[in-house]
Amino acid sequence: MKITLTVQGGAKTGVSKSFDQAYIGLGRHPQSDLQFDPEKDLDASTRHAAVLRAGDGWVVRDLGSANGTFVNGAAVKGDRDLHTGDEIRLGKGGPRIRVEIEGQAAPAVPGTRMGDSAPSAAVGGGSTTTRIRAEVAKQTQSLRRATLILFGLLIVVAGGYFWQKASYEGKLKAQRDEMIAQVDSLIHALDTVKVRFGAMQGTLDSAQRVTQSLRAEIQAGGDPAAMTELRRQLDAAMARQRGLRAAASVDGAYVDSISGDAVALVFVKFPDGKVFTGTAFAVRSDASGSDLITNRHVVTSEQGEDPVEVGVMFNHSNQNFKATLVWKHPDAEVDMALLRVAIRGGTPVVAGIADQVPVVGRPIVSIGFPNGVDLEGFADLRRTGASATLTAGTISRITEDVVQIDGYGATGASGSPILDQRGFVVGVLYGGQAGTGGRIVYAEPARHIQRLLEK
């Protein structure tokens, strides 16, 4: 029995999805089944609520969200039954979701009672011929006066329209010429960027292709709404160019030399036999082994189960070590977990954990395994060893819960460390913004790591 959820409020208004799975996650997290905008739908928590199959029906459950979950205006406590026509709301001012359950009719809508028409007024009283003629002449004179006034207004309006049209077209042309000059300057600036390690060249080439395409769209022009959107895209491209220049200056080889060997490829097997991969990195080590940080969602199945087996293979190594899931972050909305691997003599660790909030505009490096590895390729991996991917970018936005990386991170390497120029961890990558081609990724702030280590 399927359930259809249609968003009726918030940034994702109009999105409608049908589900027949037993668990449907709602929230701003990139892996939510019904995901809300991470920047605009701020009343919704990262993992806000879940819709679950219950026998022949469906229920909604709040997942400890910050602003609460409501059905038809009533706060959800425990599991709340759902019916066709119900409205789920994530937070009192958050997105609204309409529920439709297959085979279940919507409640009847009360009819609208028609009002009685007002009786037409009767025309009464007679008059003499003279009075009739005088009244007709008076009305005719008023009609002529009104006609002349309307004609004059029409001339004024028409003149204003043509003047405004000419002014509008002139402004659009001036705006288009200004934007073309800016985008040409941006293209030239990208041509002059010098990279310090080869992985950045692909990023530069991609930025140039995006900028060339943007120039063609600006040249084609459009209505004010289209030009406003192109202006927004141009401003974003210019901001990325500034970030790219900063990212290109990072000595990625140095960062990799001091923290790269602490990064590991993670293999996770769940009770249903499915195997997934992610990234982890060692933050603490002693004679008996090391503690590694990864994402909570890397070591948690879609059904919320813990793994039955965990293995790690460190960067530049071909040995697969058994690991243990020690602890998940006590805050359910923090996408972090702690692993322990028993290796005599310990392992390399990252240079350190940043103890200050990172600064917007600063360049960073990410080291991880964005493509993972399939089971068929494991034999080759044992022969060649794990080889992490190094990418660079800049911090473009910081909130209490998210470090946003602009344009140069790998969206698939869940659990990768985000490192500053010293090799210190400033965040833990957990996902990216859909539709950006990997140009915007998100990370958990590094301050959450310390709580896991203390626990």
C-alpha positions as CSV (number, residue, x, y, z in Angstrom):
1,M,0.0,0.0,0.0
2,K,1.6,3.2,-1.2
3,I,1.7,6.6,0.5
4,T,2.1,9.9,-1.4
5,L,3.6,12.9,0.3
6,T,3.1,16.3,-1.3
7,V,5.0,19.4,0.0
8,Q,2.6,22.3,0.3
9,G,4.7,24.9,2.1
10,G,8.4,25.8,2.2
11,A,11.1,26.0,-0.4
12,K,10.2,22.5,-1.9
13,T,6.5,23.4,-2.5
14,G,5.0,21.3,-5.2
15,V,7.4,18.3,-4.8
16,S,5.3,15.1,-4.6
17,K,6.7,11.6,-4.0
18,S,5.1,8.1,-3.6
19,F,6.6,5.5,-1.3
20,D,6.0,1.8,-0.5
21,Q,9.0,1.3,1.7
22,A,8.6,0.7,5.4
23,Y,10.6,3.7,6.6
24,I,10.5,7.2,5.1
25,G,12.9,9.8,6.5
26,L,11.9,13.5,6.5
27,G,14.4,16.3,7.1
28,R,17.2,18.5,5.6
29,H,19.8,15.7,5.6
30,P,20.9,14.9,2.0
31,Q,20.0,11.2,2.6
32,S,16.4,11.9,3.7
33,D,13.8,10.2,1.5
34,L,11.9,13.5,1.4
35,Q,14.6,16.1,1.7
36,F,14.0,19.8,2.4
37,D,16.2,22.8,1.5
38,P,19.1,22.9,4.0
39,E,19.4,26.7,3.7
40,K,15.8,27.8,3.5
41,D,13.6,25.3,5.4
42,L,15.4,26.0,8.7
43,D,12.4,25.1,10.9
44,A,12.9,21.5,9.7
45,S,15.7,19.6,11.5
46,T,18.4,17.6,9.7
47,R,16.6,14.3,10.6
48,H,13.2,15.7,11.7
49,A,10.6,12.9,11.5
50,A,9.8,9.6,9.9
51,V,6.7,8.0,8.3
52,L,6.5,4.3,9.0
53,R,4.3,1.5,7.9
54,A,2.2,0.1,10.8
55,G,0.2,-3.0,9.8
56,D,-2.3,-1.9,7.2
57,G,-1.7,1.8,7.8
58,W,0.9,4.5,8.3
59,V,2.1,6.5,11.3
60,V,4.4,9.5,11.7
61,R,7.0,9.7,14.4
62,D,9.0,12.7,15.6
63,L,12.8,12.0,15.7
64,G,13.7,14.4,18.5
65,S,13.5,17.4,16.3
66,A,14.2,20.9,17.6
67,N,10.8,22.4,16.6
68,G,8.5,19.5,16.9
69,T,6.2,17.7,14.4
70,F,2.5,18.4,14.1
71,V,-0.5,16.7,12.4
72,N,-3.4,18.9,11.6
73,G,-2.1,21.4,14.1
74,A,-1.7,18.9,17.0
75,A,1.8,18.0,18.3
76,V,3.0,14.5,17.7
77,K,3.7,12.4,20.8
78,G,4.9,8.9,20.0
79,D,3.4,7.4,16.9
80,R,0.5,9.3,15.3
81,D,-1.9,7.5,12.8
82,L,-2.1,9.1,9.3
83,H,-5.1,9.3,7.0
84,T,-5.6,10.7,3.5
85,G,-6.1,14.5,3.8
86,D,-3.9,14.8,6.9
87,E,-1.3,17.6,7.0
88,I,2.1,17.0,8.6
89,R,4.1,20.1,9.6
90,L,7.8,20.2,10.5
91,G,7.9,22.9,13.1
92,K,5.1,25.4,13.7
93,G,6.4,27.6,10.9
94,G,8.0,24.9,8.8
95,P,7.2,23.0,5.6
96,R,3.7,21.4,5.3
97,I,3.2,18.0,3.8
98,R,-0.2,16.6,2.6
99,V,-0.8,12.8,3.0
100,E,-2.6,10.6,0.5
101,I,-2.8,6.9,1.2
102,E,-3.5,4.5,-1.7
103,G,-7.1,3.1,-1.6
104,Q,-8.2,5.5,1.1
105,A,-10.7,8.2,0.2
106,A,-10.3,11.8,1.4
107,P,-12.9,13.2,3.9
108,A,-15.9,14.8,2.5
109,V,-15.8,18.5,1.9
110,P,-18.9,20.4,3.2
111,G,-20.9,22.0,0.4
112,T,-21.3,25.7,-0.1
113,R,-24.8,27.1,0.4
114,M,-26.0,29.4,-2.3
115,G,-27.3,32.8,-1.2
116,D,-30.6,34.2,-2.3
117,S,-30.4,36.7,-5.1
118,A,-31.5,40.2,-4.1
119,P,-34.8,41.3,-5.7
120,S,-34.3,43.8,-8.5
121,A,-35.4,47.3,-7.7
122,A,-38.7,48.4,-9.2
123,V,-38.8,51.5,-11.3
124,G,-41.6,53.7,-10.2
125,G,-43.1,57.0,-10.8
126,G,-44.0,58.8,-14.1
127,S,-42.7,62.2,-15.4
128,T,-43.6,64.8,-18.0
129,T,-42.1,64.8,-21.5
130,T,-40.1,68.0,-20.7
131,R,-38.5,66.5,-17.6
132,I,-37.6,63.4,-19.6
133,R,-35.9,65.4,-22.3
134,A,-34.0,67.5,-19.8
135,E,-32.8,64.4,-18.0
136,V,-31.7,62.8,-21.2
137,A,-29.7,65.9,-22.2
138,K,-28.0,66.0,-18.8
139,Q,-27.0,62.3,-19.0
140,T,-25.7,62.7,-22.6
141,Q,-23.6,65.7,-21.6
142,S,-22.1,63.7,-18.7
143,L,-21.4,60.8,-21.0
144,R,-19.6,63.0,-23.5
145,R,-17.5,64.5,-20.7
146,A,-16.6,61.1,-19.3
147,T,-15.6,59.9,-22.8
148,L,-13.3,62.9,-23.4
149,I,-11.6,62.3,-20.0
150,L,-11.1,58.6,-20.7
151,F,-9.7,59.4,-24.2
152,G,-7.3,61.8,-22.7
153,L,-6.2,59.3,-20.1
154,L,-5.7,56.7,-22.8
155,I,-3.4,59.0,-24.7
156,V,-1.4,59.7,-21.5
157,V,-1.2,56.0,-20.6
158,A,-0.1,55.0,-24.1
159,G,2.6,57.7,-24.2
160,G,3.8,56.5,-20.8
161,Y,3.9,52.9,-21.9
162,F,6.0,53.6,-25.0
163,W,8.4,55.9,-23.0
164,Q,8.7,53.2,-20.3
165,K,9.2,50.5,-22.9
166,A,12.1,52.4,-24.5
167,S,13.6,53.1,-21.1
168,Y,13.2,49.5,-20.0
169,E,14.9,48.1,-23.2
170,G,17.7,50.6,-22.7
171,K,18.2,49.5,-19.1
172,L,18.2,45.8,-20.0
173,K,20.9,46.4,-22.7
174,A,23.1,48.4,-20.3
175,Q,22.7,45.6,-17.7
176,R,23.5,42.9,-20.2
177,D,26.6,44.9,-21.5
178,E,27.9,45.3,-17.9
179,M,27.4,41.6,-17.1
180,I,29.2,40.5,-20.3
181,A,32.2,42.8,-19.3
182,Q,32.3,41.2,-15.9
183,V,32.1,37.6,-17.2
184,D,34.9,38.3,-19.7
185,S,37.0,39.6,-16.9
186,L,36.2,36.4,-14.9
187,I,37.2,34.2,-17.8
188,H,40.5,36.0,-18.1
189,A,41.1,35.8,-14.4
190,L,40.5,32.0,-14.4
191,D,43.1,31.7,-17.3
192,T,45.7,33.3,-15.1
193,V,45.2,31.0,-12.0
194,K,48.3,28.8,-11.3
195,V,47.8,25.5,-9.5
196,R,50.1,23.9,-7.1
197,F,48.9,20.3,-7.6
198,G,47.4,18.5,-10.6
199,A,44.0,17.7,-9.1
200,M,43.1,21.4,-9.2
201,Q,43.4,21.6,-13.0
202,G,40.2,19.7,-13.6
203,T,38.4,22.0,-11.2
204,L,39.7,25.0,-13.2
205,D,38.6,23.5,-16.5
206,S,35.1,22.9,-15.1
207,A,34.9,26.4,-13.8
208,Q,35.8,27.8,-17.2
209,R,33.1,25.7,-19.0
210,V,30.5,26.9,-16.5
211,T,31.6,30.5,-17.1
212,Q,31.5,30.2,-20.9
213,S,28.0,28.8,-20.8
214,L,26.9,31.6,-18.5
215,R,28.3,34.2,-20.9
216,A,26.2,32.7,-23.8
217,E,23.0,32.9,-21.7
218,I,23.7,36.5,-20.7
219,Q,24.4,37.4,-24.4
220,A,21.0,35.8,-25.4
221,G,19.3,38.1,-22.8
222,G,15.7,37.7,-21.5
223,D,13.1,39.3,-19.4
224,P,13.9,41.0,-16.0
225,A,13.3,37.8,-14.1
226,A,15.7,35.9,-16.3
227,M,18.3,38.7,-16.1
228,T,18.0,38.8,-12.3
229,E,18.6,35.0,-12.1
230,L,21.6,35.4,-14.4
231,R,23.0,38.2,-12.2
232,R,22.7,35.8,-9.2
233,Q,24.6,33.1,-11.1
234,L,27.3,35.6,-12.2
235,D,27.7,36.8,-8.6
236,A,28.1,33.2,-7.4
237,A,30.6,32.4,-10.2
238,M,32.7,35.5,-9.2
239,A,32.6,34.3,-5.6
240,R,33.7,30.8,-6.7
241,Q,36.5,32.4,-8.7
242,R,37.8,34.1,-5.6
243,G,37.6,30.9,-3.7
244,L,39.3,29.0,-6.6
245,R,42.3,31.4,-6.5
246,A,42.7,30.8,-2.8
247,A,42.2,27.0,-3.1
248,A,44.8,26.9,-5.9
249,S,47.4,28.4,-3.6
250,V,47.1,25.5,-1.0
251,D,50.1,23.2,-0.8
252,G,48.0,20.0,-1.1
253,A,51.1,17.8,-1.2
254,Y,52.2,19.2,2.2
255,V,48.8,18.6,3.7
256,D,48.7,15.1,2.3
257,S,52.2,14.3,3.6
258,I,51.2,15.1,7.3
259,S,47.6,13.9,7.4
260,G,47.0,11.7,4.3
261,D,48.2,8.4,5.8
262,A,45.6,8.8,8.6
263,V,42.7,8.5,6.1
264,A,41.1,5.1,5.6
265,L,38.6,3.4,3.3
266,V,35.8,1.9,5.3
267,F,33.9,-1.3,4.4
268,V,30.6,-1.9,6.3
269,K,28.4,-5.0,6.1
270,F,24.8,-4.9,7.4
271,P,22.6,-7.7,8.6
272,D,20.9,-8.0,5.2
273,G,24.3,-8.8,3.6
274,K,24.6,-5.5,1.8
275,V,28.1,-3.9,1.8
276,F,28.8,-0.2,1.6
277,T,32.0,2.0,1.7
278,G,32.9,5.3,3.1
279,T,35.8,7.2,4.6
280,A,37.3,7.5,8.1
281,F,40.4,9.1,9.6
282,A,42.5,8.4,12.7
283,V,42.5,11.1,15.4
284,R,44.1,9.2,18.3
285,S,46.5,6.2,18.5
286,D,48.3,4.2,21.1
287,A,50.4,1.0,21.2
288,S,47.2,-1.2,20.8
289,G,45.4,0.6,18.0
290,S,43.7,3.7,16.9
291,D,40.4,5.6,17.1
292,L,38.8,6.8,13.8
293,I,36.0,9.2,13.0
294,T,33.5,8.6,10.3
295,N,29.8,9.5,9.6
296,R,26.9,8.0,11.6
297,H,25.1,7.2,8.3
298,V,28.1,5.2,7.0
299,V,27.7,2.7,9.9
300,T,23.9,2.8,10.1
301,S,21.6,1.0,7.6
302,E,18.4,2.5,6.2
303,Q,16.5,0.5,8.8
304,G,18.6,2.0,11.6
305,E,20.7,-1.2,12.2
306,D,24.3,-1.4,13.3
307,P,26.8,-3.2,11.0
308,V,27.7,-6.9,11.6
309,E,31.2,-6.3,10.2
310,V,33.5,-3.2,9.7
311,G,36.9,-3.2,8.0
312,V,39.3,-0.4,7.3
313,M,42.1,-0.1,4.7
314,F,44.4,2.9,5.3
315,N,45.6,5.2,2.5
316,H,48.7,3.8,0.7
317,S,48.1,0.4,2.3
318,N,46.7,-2.9,1.0
319,Q,45.9,-4.4,4.5
320,N,42.3,-4.7,5.5
321,F,42.0,-4.5,9.3
322,K,38.9,-5.4,11.4
323,A,37.3,-2.4,13.2
324,T,34.7,-2.0,15.9
325,L,31.9,0.5,16.1
326,V,32.5,2.1,19.5
327,W,30.0,4.9,19.7
328,K,27.6,7.1,17.7
329,H,27.5,10.8,18.6
330,P,24.9,11.2,21.5
331,D,23.2,14.0,19.5
332,A,21.1,12.2,16.9
333,E,21.5,15.2,14.5
334,V,25.3,15.1,14.5
335,D,26.4,12.8,11.7
336,M,29.4,11.3,13.4
337,A,30.6,7.9,14.8
338,L,33.7,6.5,16.4
339,L,35.5,3.4,15.3
340,R,38.3,1.4,17.0
341,V,40.9,-0.6,15.1
342,A,43.3,-2.9,16.9
343,I,46.7,-2.5,15.2
344,R,49.9,-3.2,17.2
345,G,52.0,-0.1,17.4
346,G,49.1,2.2,16.3
347,T,48.7,4.1,13.1
348,P,49.4,7.6,11.7
349,V,46.9,10.3,12.9
350,V,45.8,13.7,11.5
351,A,48.0,16.6,12.5
352,G,45.3,17.8,14.9
353,I,41.7,19.0,15.5
354,A,41.1,22.7,15.0
355,D,40.0,24.3,18.2
356,Q,38.7,27.5,16.6
357,V,35.7,28.1,14.3
358,P,37.0,28.1,10.7
359,V,36.8,31.4,8.7
360,V,34.7,32.0,5.6
361,G,36.9,32.3,2.5
362,R,39.8,30.2,3.9
363,P,41.1,27.4,1.6
364,I,40.8,23.8,2.7
365,V,41.7,20.3,1.5
366,S,39.6,17.1,1.6
367,I,41.1,13.6,1.5
368,G,38.8,10.6,1.0
369,F,37.4,7.9,-1.3
370,P,34.6,9.5,-3.3
371,N,34.1,6.5,-5.5
372,G,34.6,3.7,-2.9
373,V,35.1,0.3,-4.3
374,D,32.8,-2.5,-5.4
375,L,33.2,-6.1,-4.3
376,E,34.5,-7.2,-7.7
377,G,37.3,-4.7,-7.5
378,F,38.4,-5.7,-4.0
379,A,41.0,-8.1,-5.4
380,D,42.7,-5.3,-7.3
381,L,42.6,-3.2,-4.2
382,R,44.4,-5.8,-2.2
383,R,47.1,-5.8,-4.9
384,T,47.5,-2.1,-5.5
385,G,46.5,-0.7,-2.1
386,A,44.0,2.1,-1.3
387,S,44.6,5.4,-2.9
388,A,42.6,8.4,-1.6
389,T,41.5,11.4,-3.7
390,L,42.7,14.9,-2.7
391,T,40.5,17.9,-3.6
392,A,40.7,21.5,-2.6
393,G,38.1,24.3,-2.0
394,T,37.2,27.2,0.2
395,I,34.8,27.6,3.1
396,S,31.9,29.6,1.7
397,R,29.4,29.6,4.6
398,I,29.3,28.6,8.3
399,T,26.4,28.0,10.6
400,E,26.2,26.5,14.1
401,D,25.6,23.0,12.5
402,V,27.2,23.1,9.0
403,V,30.5,24.0,7.4
404,Q,29.7,24.6,3.7
405,I,32.5,24.0,1.2
406,D,32.2,25.8,-2.2
407,G,32.9,24.0,-5.4
408,Y,35.9,21.8,-4.9
409,G,34.9,18.9,-2.6
410,A,33.9,15.4,-3.4
411,T,30.3,14.7,-2.6
412,G,30.5,10.9,-2.3
413,A,33.3,10.6,0.2
414,S,31.2,10.5,3.4
415,G,33.4,10.7,6.5
416,S,36.4,12.5,4.8
417,P,38.3,15.0,6.9
418,I,38.2,18.6,5.8
419,L,41.7,20.0,6.6
420,D,43.2,23.5,6.8
421,Q,46.6,24.4,5.4
422,R,48.2,23.0,8.6
423,G,46.6,19.6,8.1
424,F,44.2,20.2,11.1
425,V,40.6,18.9,10.8
426,V,38.0,21.7,10.6
427,G,35.1,19.4,9.6
428,V,33.8,16.0,8.6
429,L,32.2,15.7,5.2
430,Y,28.7,14.2,5.2
431,G,26.9,15.2,1.9
432,G,26.4,17.8,-0.7
433,Q,23.8,20.0,-2.3
434,A,21.8,18.2,-5.1
435,G,22.1,19.7,-8.6
436,T,25.4,21.5,-8.1
437,G,27.6,19.0,-9.8
438,G,29.7,18.6,-6.6
439,R,30.5,22.3,-6.3
440,I,28.8,22.6,-2.9
441,V,29.4,20.1,-0.1
442,Y,28.6,20.1,3.6
443,A,30.6,19.0,6.7
444,E,29.9,18.6,10.4
445,P,32.0,21.1,12.5
446,A,35.1,19.6,14.1
447,R,34.0,20.7,17.6
448,H,31.7,17.6,17.7
449,I,34.8,15.3,17.5
450,Q,35.9,16.0,21.0
451,R,32.6,14.9,22.6
452,L,33.0,11.5,20.9
453,L,36.5,11.1,22.1
454,E,35.5,12.0,25.7
455,K,32.7,9.5,25.6
